[in-house]
Amino acid sequence: MNNHEIDYKLHGDDMQFVEVELDPNETVVAEAGSLMMMEDGIHMETVFGDGSQSGGSGFMGKLMGAGKRLITGESLFITTFTNEGMGKKHVSFAAPYPGKIIPMDLSVFDGKIICQKDAFLAAAKGVSIGVEFQRKLGTGFFGGEGFIMQKLEGDGMAFIHAGGTIVRKDLQPGEKLRVDTGCLVAMTGSVDYNIEAVGGVKTALFGGEGLFFATLSGPGTVWIQSLPFSRLASRVFAAAPGTIGGSSADEKGIGGLFNIFSDN
């Protein structure tokens, strides 16, 4: 294997974290801000790029890795955690919002997984975090994920995160699955990703499901989430006090009635 072999354990249900076990000199890379805890003997270092390059790689290679992350909206830097002590050590990474952490052995999926731009959480050192451009113009404009998605390549373990409940679908050759554009979490490289307009003007305008579906065609595997973060954020914003669609503190309960009289 080119990637470091790491063992792991998932904890929790809706607010999960992953505990990674590192042998001496093994390294795991993680998104900035995802660290939960680590044992003594683990060295943490922020590196330029995606962390897949070895220490002898030239500046241009690291610059290209950093550029790929910048295009996907991530930081130019990533954090590495290396066991420099004796014996096995553990480091844990937490999910950023309610949902599930999906462990993926890239060697099982032909060494490549395409996922949402912000789905990556952590991976064994050696996993390359790149970009996947949507080749079709319509898919790029209306596919929900834009022109660019993340691409994880290698033969080691990677961990991605998504909201709500995650379901895995194994598509047979020619089998199609239509999903909400925001609910697509990840797919194998063999899946054909396209968009399809919602039929009927009334359905498109008043159905509440948007104007387009994502059409996924097999063969391959896809992962679907029940609660995209954008949907969760819009509901929280709509219910926040003082916002349109939400109620302010002065409008709640009997206290709001007293406030009306006190202002007069």
N, C-alpha and C positions, 0 to 999 in steps of 0.2 A: 504493500500500500504506500502511496505517496503521502497520504494524510496521516496524522497521529491517530492512533486507536484509543478512543476514550470510552469509559463506561459512564452510565448515567442512571438517575432515578427521578421520576416525576412525583411531586408532592402537591396535594390540594385537589380541588375540584373545579371551582369557577374562577378562583384567583390562584393560579398555579405558579410554581417555580420549579426549575430543573436543577438538580444537584449533580454536578459532573465530578467524577473521580479521576484524578490524574496520577499516573505513575511518575517516578522521578524523570525529569526532563521532558515530560509531555506538556503540550500547550493547547489551550483553547482560546479562541478569539470571540469577542462579544461586542454588541452594539454599545455605544457610550451610554451610560446611565442605567444599564440593566443589572449591574452587580447588586446582589443582596447580601452575601456574606462570603468570607473565605477563611480558610485555616492558615495558621502560621506556617511559613515555609514557601508560600506561593508568592511569586514576584509579579507585580502588576506593572505593565508598561504601555504607554500610548504610542502607537506607531503610525507612520504616514502610509496611506493606502488601505488595502483590504486585509493585510496581515498574511496573505498566502505566500508572499515572496520570502525567500531565505535571506539571511543576513548578508550574503554576498551579492545580492541582486543590485543592479545599477540604479542610479537615480531615476532614469527614464522609465524603468519598469515600475518603480514605486509611484511615479507621477501618473502613469497610465491607470494604475489601480485606484489611486485617489480620484482621478478624473471620472472613472466609472461610477464611483460612489456619489460624487457631486452631481452627476447627471440624474441619478435616481432620487435626489433630494436628501441624501444622507450626509454626514459629516465627512470631511477629508481624512479624518483620523479614526482609528479603531483601537480597542484595548485588548491586549494579550495578557493571559494569565498562565504562568509557567511554574511547574512544581520544581523548585530548586532545593527542596529538603530531602530527607530520607524517608522512605516509605510512601504510602499512598496519602494524598491530600485531597480535600474537597473544596469546591467553589460552587456557589449557587447564583442563579440568575432568575429574576422575577419578571413575570409578564407585565406589560405596561397598563393594561386595563382588563376587565373581566372577559374571559374567553378560555381558549385551550392552547397549550403548547404541543406542537406536532413534531415528534422526532422522526427524522428521515435519514435512512442509510442510502446515500447517493449511489453507492455501488449496485444497489438493487434496481435503481431506476436509470440505468445506462449512464450514470455519472452526471446527470443534468436535471435540474428542477427549475421551472419558471414560476415566480410567485409575485405577489403584490410588492410594491415599492418599499413599504414599511413593515413587511412581514418578518424579516430576518431578526433573530434574537441572538444566537450563538452558533458556533461550529468548531469542529476540530481544526487545528492549524493545518493549512494546506488547501482548504476549501476556497475556491476563487469566487468572489462576489462581483459579478459583472452586470451588464445591461442586456436586455432583450428588446429590440425594436420591433414594433408591429409593422409588418410589411404592407398591409393593406390600409389605404388612406381612411376608409370609412371606419375601420376598427380602431384606428388611432384617435379619430375625432370623437367617436360616439361609444367606444367600448368601455367607458367607465374608468379604465386604468391609464388612458392616454396612450401615447406612442411608446412609452418606456415601461418595462417591468423589470424586476430583478431576476438575475440568472445565477444560480448556485451550481458550481461545477466542481467535481472531485470524486473521490472514492471513500470519503469518510462520513461521519455523522454531522448533520446540521439540524438546527432547531428553529422552527418558525412559529409565529404566534398569530392568532386570528380571534375574532370576537364571537361570543355565544357558543353554540354547539357546532362541532365540525363533523361533517360526514364525508366519507371517501367513496367515490364511485369509480368502478373499473369499467371502462367503455370498450365494447367489442368493435372490431372493424366495421365502419359504416354506421355505428350507433350514435345517435345525436342526443344531446341534453341541452335544454334551454334554461338558463338561470338569469336572475337579476344581475346586471353588470357589476354591481358592488359586492356581490356575494361570492365571487370567484376568489379563492385564496391562492391556489397553486395548481400546477398541472405538469405532467411530464412533457418532454420535448416532442413526442410523437403526436400529441393532440393538436388538432386544427382548431384555431380560435378565430371566430368571426362574429359579426353582429347581425341582428335581424330586427327589422322594424316591427313594432306592435301593430297588429292588424286593426283597421277601423279608426276613424277620426275620434269617435266618442270614447272608445277604449283608451286611445292614446292620451286624450286631454283630461279625462275624468276617472280613469282607472286607478290612478295613484301609483302605477308601477313604472312610470317613465316612458320614454318613447322607443326604447330599444331593449332587446334581450341579447345576452351573450349566447352564442351557439357553439357548443363544444362537440367536436366529432372525433370518434375513436379511430384507431385503437389508442389506448393509453389510460392514465389514471388522473382524476381531478379531485380536488378537495374544495368543499363548499362550506361557507360559514353562514350561520343563521342570523348574526347581528353584526353587520359592517360598522366600523367605528364612526363613519360619517353619518349613518342613520342614528346611532346612539347620541352623537354630539348634537344633531339637529333637534332631537327630542328634548335633550337637557336644555338647550338654548331656548327652545320654544316655551318651556315651563319655568324658566328663570324669572325671578321677580324683576319688574321694570322693563321687560321685553315685550314686543308685540306677540300676542298669543299666550303670554304668561300673565300671572297675576302679581301685582305688587303687594308689599307687606301691608299697605293701608287698606287693601281690598279683602283681607282674610278675616272671617269670623266676626264676633261681636266687637272685637277691638277696632275693626274698621268703622263700625257704626259710631263709636265714641269719637274717633278721629274726625268724622264728618262734622259733628257738633262742635268739637273743640276749635275747628278752623273758622267758625262763624262768630 
